[in-house]
Amino acid sequence: MVTRLIRPEDLVKVDALKDLSPQQRDSVGAILSVTTIPAGRVIFAEGEPGDAAYFILEGAAEVVREGEDGAACVLAQVRAGWIVGEMSLLDRGPRSATVTAVDKCRLAQLTRDDFETLVAEHPVIACLILRRLGRMLSLRLRRTSALVT
């Protein structure tokens, strides 16, 4: 079930939106679509075109990447307040991993088109989100690098 209604308190918990004022969060909330995904369902699959990012409002999900040998490698467990699929806001590449709902998840979808509109119409909001995403991606890269060495 998809709806445009989002509770203001939902976005306060989203890490990528923490630098925004309540009014700025309301502007973002107005463009989000909210959906509920049952436990066990794939939110998006590795290799699919990336056209949106998802803020996890409730529940938890697992991020898995298929290894060269075909075995699944769990990269992360993500929970409410996290974002998945954020790279699709930055590039037009395919999904780099599969994300599956571990519990029933309530998600807020930010499409790339809506994000690009946000960049054009509300550049301060977009800049604050991008700065937060940059920090999150940097942290994730550092964690991944630590696993390789």
Secondary structure, 3 states (H helix, E strand, C coil): CEECCCCHHHHHCCHHHCCCCHHHHHHHHCCCEEEEECCCCEEECCCCECCEEEEEEECEEEEEEECCCCCEEEEEEEECCCEECCHHHHCCCECCCEEEECCCEEEEEEEHHHHHHHHHHCHHHHHHHHHHHHHHHHHHHHHHHHHHC
